[in-house]
C-alpha cells in the first residue's frame, strides 16, 4: 500500500452500461490495485462492502470478515437496514445482490477496521466525494476525466474521441428507451444485443469472447471501426425509434433490428470494398499504445 502522505490511485473504468452523465450507471473504481464495484442508487454512489474490505485488508474471505465485524461491533449490526443489497456483477459475469454502503457509511466501516491502510482509504473516499461535487457543478469534468483515464491507458486521441462520442450516442438511445417504457437491465441488454447482432452478426457476449474479455467493458476494447459501426447502429436505431414513435419493448426491438441491419449492411459493403474484416480479436489488455497503432494501421 501507499504511505499516508501519498495520494491513493483513483481510476474510472466504464463497466456494464456506458458511463452516463446525468445518472451514472454501474461502474468500477480502483483503489490502488484492487477493484471496487459501485452502483448509482438513490442519487448517490453505493460501493460493495466486500470489495472495500478486500481492498483494505487483502482478505481472501471478505464476507466472513464483514460478518465478524458486525458480531464484534453491535453498532454495525444495528445499522443493518442501512446496508442495502444492490445488484452488482461478479467475476463470473453473473449479477448478484450485494451489501453496499455510501460514502458516509463506508467511512464508518473503515473506522472499525484495524489497519494502517485505513488512512489512505479515507483520503480516497474524500477525493471521490470531492470529484462528485465538482461534477455536479460542471458535468463536462466527467468527460474530461474519462479522456484522461483513456490517455493513461495509452489510447491515442482519435480513438478517445470516437469512444467519447459513442458514450453520448449510447446515452441518447437509452434516454429514448426509458421514455418509451423499456426496462433498464434485461430489456436494455436484449435491445443492445439485437443491434449488435444486426451490425456485426454476433451478440456483445460473443464479441467479448472473441476478444478474450471477461469483466472488461467491450467498447473499451473495440478498434476504431468497431466503435464507428456500433455508434452507427445506435444512431440509426434512435432515429427509427423516434420516427416510428415506438412504445414498449417489442416496438423498440423492431427499431433496434432495423437499425442494426442498416449498420450491418454498411459494414458488409465496406468489408467487400477493402477486403478486411471490421470485427477482430484484438483488444487493449496488453500494451494499449502499441495496440492502438496496430488497430489503426489495420483499418487504414
N, C-alpha and C positions, 0 to 999 in steps of 0.2 A: 504493500500500500504506500501512498504518498505520505510524506511528513506533513504535519499540521500547517506548516507555513505555506505549502503549495496549494494551488487551486486544483480541485479534482477534475478529471477529464469528463467533459459533457459532450455527448454527441447525439444528434437526432437521426433516426432512421425511419423511413416510411415503412409501414407494415400493414398487411391485410388490405383495407381500403386505402386509397391515396390520402396524402396529407391534406386536411381541409382547413381553410382559413377561418370561416365563421364558426364551425363546430367541429373541432379536431376529432379524428377517429382513433381507433385503437392504434397504438404505436409502441415502439421500444425506445428507451433511452439507455445509455451505457454509463454505469458508474465504474470508472477505471476500466477493467477488462470484463466486467460482468453485466449481463443484460438484465434490465428491469422492465417488465411489461407494465403498461399503463392503459387506461381507458377513460374516455371523456364521459362523465356521469354527473348529473345534477349541476351542470355548468362549471365543473372543475375536474382536474385530473385526479384519478384514483390509481394507486400503484399496488402491484401484487406484494402482499406482505411476505410471502415465501421468498420471492425474488430479492427483496430488500435484506432479509435475514441471511440468505445465501451469499449475497454480495458482501455483507458486512462481516459475517463470521466464517465465510468459506466453508459453510456447513454442508455435509452430504445429505442431511435429512432435515431441511428447514421446517417441514411440517411438524416433526417431532419436537424440534427446539421451540417452535412457537407455542405448542401445547404445553411444554414445561414452563415457559414464561408466564402463561396465563394461570397455571396452577401455583406458580411461585408468587405472583403478584395478583391478588384477587381484584385489584382495581382494574386490571386489564380485562379480566374475565367479565367484570360488571359492565364494561364498555362493549360487550359482545354485540348488541344490536347495532352499534355504530360501525361494525366491520362488515360492510355489505359484500355479499357474494356476487361477483360480476363475471361475465363470460370472457375468458382470455384463452388464446390459442397456446397449446402446449408444444413441446418439442416434437411430438409425433404428428403435429398438424391438426389435432382434434381440439375443439373448443370445450372448455370445462368451466364450471362455476368455481371461482377462486376468491378467497377472502382478500379484500383490498382496503386501503386507507388513503385519506387525502394528506396534504402537507402537514396540517396540524396534528393529525393522528400519528403520522409517521414519526414526527419529532418526539411524540410521547413514547412510542415504541423504542426509538433509538436511545432515549434516556435510560431505558431499562436494560439495555444490552451492555454488559461489562466488557467493553472492547476499546482499545486505544484508537481504533479506526472510526469511532463514533463522531469525532470532531470533523474530519474531512467530509463525512456523510452529511452532517448538519450544514456545512458550507455548500455542499452540492444541492441540497434541498433549497437553501436560501437563494442560490443562484438561479435555480429553475423557477422559483417564485418570482424573482425579480424580472426574469425574462418574460414570464407570462404577463406581468403587469405592463411591461414595455410593449408587448404585442397587442394588448388591449387598446393602448393609446395609439399605436401605429402598426396596423396589420401587415404593412409591407416588410416589417422586420422579419416576419415568419419566412417570407420568400427569400430574403437576403441570407438568413441563417441557413436555409436549405441549400442555397447556392454554395455557401462556404463549406458546408458538410461535404457536398459532392466534389468540391475542389480539393479538399483534404484527402479524399479517396482517390484522387488522381484523374478524374474525368476532365476532358477538355471543354472549352466554353461552348462549342457548337452542340455537343451532347447535352450539356447542362441546360441550355436554353430550350432545347426540344423537350427535355424532361420537365422543366418548369411549365412550359406551355401545356404539356399533357396533364399536369395537375389541374390547371384551370379548366381545361376541356372536360375532364372527368367530373369536376365539381359541378359544372353547368348541367351535365347529363343527370347526375344523381339528384340535383335540385329538382329537375323536371320529374324524375321518378317519385320523389317524395310528395310533390304536389298532386300527383296522379294516383295516389293511394297504393303505391308499391311499397312493400315492407322491406326495411333495411335488414341486412343479414342474408337469409336464404334466398329470397326473391331477387335481391340485388345481385347475388352471386350467380343465379341462373341466367339473368339477363346479360351479365358480363360474359358468361361462358357462351351464350348464343352469339354475341357479337364476335367474340374471338374465333368461334368455330367457323363463322362465315368469312372472317377476314383471313385467317391463317390455316383453316382446315383442322385445327386442334383446339382443345379447351385450354384455359390457363394452367390447369393442373398438368396436362400433358406437355405444355410448353415449358413449365418449370422442370419437369422430369427430364426433358430433352437437354436442358441446360445444367442438369446436375444440382439443382437447387433444393433446399429443404425448407427452412423457415424464412429464407430471404424473400424480399419483395421482387417479384418477377420483373416489373418495369425498371427497377434499378439495374437490371442485368440485360436489358434489351440493347441491341445495336441501334444506330440512328434510324434505319429504315423500319425496323420493328416498331419503334416509337411512333414514327410518322404514320404508319398504317393503322396502328392501334388508335391514334388520335383521329384519323380519317373515319374509321368505323364508328367512333363515338360521336363525332361531329355530325355525320350523316344521320345517325340514329336520333340525335337530338332534334334535327330539323324535321325528320319524318314524324317523330312523336308529336311535335308541335303542329305540323301540317294536318295530321290526322286527328288531332286533339284526342290522342289515345288516353283511355282511362282504365286503370286497373292493370293487373299483371298480364293478363292474356293479350290485351291490345298493345301494351308496351313491348311484349315479347315479339309480336308480329313486326313492330317497328324495328326492334333490335335485329331481327332476322334480315330484314330488308337492308338495314344499314351495314351489317356485316357482309352481306352478299355483294353490295356495291364496292366496299373496300377490297373484298376478295377478288372480284373481277379485275379491279385496277391493279392489284398485286400480281395477278397472273399475267396481265399484259406486260407489266414491267419485267417479270422474270423471262417471258418469251423474248422480249427485246434484248435483254442483257445476257441471258443465258446463266444468270446467277440466282440462287435461292435467297429470298428475303429472310426467312427463319433459319437461324443457325444454332448450333450447340454452344457457341461462345458465351462466356459470362465474364463478370468482373471480380470473381472471387480472388484471383491472384494477379498481382501487378496490374492494377487498373489502367495506369498510364500507357503501358505497352498495349494492353487490350484495346483501349480506346482508339489508338492509332491503327492497330491491326484491323479492327472492325470498320473504321472509316476507309482504310485503303481497300478493303474488300468491296465496299459499296461504291467506290469511285469508278 
